Amino acid sequence: MTRLLEGRVGIALLASALLLSTMASAQQKSTPQRNLSYEVSREVSVQGSVISYSETSSVAPFGPRVTLQTGSGVVDVHLGNARLLESSHFTLAPGDSVRVVGESVPFGTGTQFLARIVQKGNQTLALRSAQGFPLRPAATSANGKGAL
């Protein structure tokens, strides 16, 4: 009789655990999630003056970054792929006036502004795809003239 009772208690505990697990899973699904993907419909355009520019970053996301002084404050902007900037002869220096189109996305414990398009004077450069992936420079032939 004791064995039968222990078996029923074990089954009841297992059923309770499964029920609680199912309820927790359902509750998580109903909780709004932060959208972690890049979305063109949420893009904004910021314009400002370059405070600083670095081709590399010692903190993630790694790569080129520019710090801009805008009318609404300082914005740290990730520029994607450094080789793309270099191959396009796109340079930035303190005091340059630039316009950046991009989106601030959740990253780590905060957010990071990801630039999709950067414009300085009459030079405009696409840095990311519409899905937010950094673009790479076009491949060149051995003589450096055009795509392979």
Secondary structure, DSSP 8 states (H G I E B T S, - for coil): -HHHHHHHHHHHHHHHHHHHHHHHHHHHHHS-----S--GGG-EEEEEEEEEEESS-SSSS-S-EEEEEETTEEEEEE---HHHHHHTT----TT-EEEEEEEEEEETTEEEEEEEEEEETTEEEE-B-TTS-B-------TTSSS--
